[in-house]
Amino acid sequence: MKFSIISTDYEDWVPRNEVQRGIDSIASQHFTDFEWIIVHDGPKKIPYEEEYDLSKLKSKPVIVEMPQKMGDCGNKYRDWE
């Protein structure tokens, strides 16, 4: 049974090392019948293939780039205190 993992990436909000940590986590999964979709908020400054080590991934993620920055869809409305 195939399923999808959907991640969001906000270039100015998510520390780059955390994105690589997520990539490494997905790459370490033993179950392989899934697709990984990354939704990026706005045009990416550096392509994922150049910015991150994707070599451990069994298949390339589907990358969806929003045509413009949409903003932090929800986090800014949370009370973090």
C-alpha positions as CSV (number, residue, x, y, z in Angstrom):
1,M,0.0,0.0,0.0
2,K,1.6,3.2,-1.1
3,F,1.2,6.4,0.9
4,S,2.4,10.0,0.7
5,I,4.6,12.0,3.1
6,I,4.0,15.7,2.7
7,S,6.5,18.2,4.2
8,T,6.5,22.0,4.1
9,D,9.6,24.1,3.9
10,Y,9.7,27.8,4.7
11,E,13.2,28.9,3.7
12,D,13.3,31.8,6.1
13,W,11.7,30.0,9.0
14,V,13.2,26.5,9.0
15,P,16.9,26.1,9.9
16,R,18.7,24.5,7.1
17,N,20.2,21.8,9.3
18,E,16.7,20.8,10.4
19,V,15.8,20.2,6.7
20,Q,18.8,18.0,6.2
21,R,17.9,16.1,9.4
22,G,14.4,15.5,7.9
23,I,15.9,14.2,4.7
24,D,18.2,11.9,6.6
25,S,15.2,10.6,8.6
26,I,13.2,9.9,5.5
27,A,16.2,8.2,3.9
28,S,16.6,5.9,7.0
29,Q,13.1,4.4,6.7
30,H,12.9,0.7,6.0
31,F,9.5,0.9,4.4
32,T,10.0,2.2,0.9
33,D,6.5,2.1,-0.7
34,F,5.8,5.9,-0.3
35,E,6.3,9.1,-2.1
36,W,7.7,12.2,-0.5
37,I,6.2,15.6,-1.5
38,I,8.0,18.8,-0.3
39,V,5.9,22.0,-0.6
40,H,8.3,25.0,-0.6
41,D,7.0,28.5,0.2
42,G,8.0,30.6,-2.7
43,P,10.8,30.4,-5.2
44,K,13.8,28.5,-3.8
45,K,17.1,30.4,-3.8
46,I,19.2,27.2,-4.2
47,P,17.8,24.0,-5.7
48,Y,17.4,21.1,-3.2
49,E,19.8,18.9,-5.2
50,E,22.6,21.6,-4.7
51,E,21.8,22.6,-1.1
52,Y,21.3,19.2,0.5
53,D,22.7,15.7,0.3
54,L,19.9,13.7,-1.3
55,S,22.1,10.7,-2.2
56,K,20.8,8.5,0.6
57,L,17.2,8.8,-0.6
58,K,15.8,5.7,-2.5
59,S,13.7,7.9,-4.7
60,K,13.7,11.7,-5.5
61,P,11.1,13.7,-3.7
62,V,8.4,15.6,-5.6
63,I,9.1,19.3,-5.0
64,V,6.3,21.7,-5.4
65,E,7.4,25.4,-5.3
66,M,4.8,28.0,-4.7
67,P,5.0,30.8,-7.3
68,Q,5.4,33.4,-4.5
69,K,5.8,33.3,-0.7
70,M,2.5,32.5,0.9
71,G,3.8,33.0,4.5
72,D,3.8,30.8,7.5
73,C,0.4,29.1,7.1
74,G,-0.6,28.8,10.7
75,N,2.5,28.9,12.9
76,K,2.4,32.7,13.4
77,Y,-1.1,32.3,14.9
78,R,0.0,29.8,17.5
79,D,0.9,30.9,21.0
80,W,4.4,29.6,21.6
81,E,4.7,31.0,25.1
